[in-house]
Amino acid sequence: MREPVDEDTARRLTALDQALAAGLADHAAGRVKPVEVVAERLKRKYLRMAAERGEA
């Protein structure tokens, strides 16, 4: 049996449920990108950010 949750936790769980439902709907509708594409984009982004800070 689950313990009762406070109002803030309930709100956050509702938001999580909604985000998961949206993600599943996107997947079902084919609105997805291959992980390789996303990983490469993020790699370029963070390398650029590091270079702008003089860390690269």
SULMOTA-V420707 format. One line per field, one symbol per residue. phi: phi as a letter, one per 30 degrees, with the letter a starting at -180 (. if undefined). psi: psi as a letter, one per 20 degrees, with the letter a starting at -180 (. if undefined). burial: # if it has 9 or more other C-alpha atoms within 8 Angstrom, else .. A space follows every 10 residues. Layout:
BEGIN
phi: ???
psi: ???
burial: ???
END
This chain:
BEGIN
phi: .dddcddddd ddddddeddd dddddedddi dbbdeddddd ddededdddd dddicc
psi: pqqqqrgggg ghhghggggg ggghggghjj mrqqhhgggg ghggghgggg hhiki.
burial: .........# .......... .....##... .......#.. ......#..# #.....
END
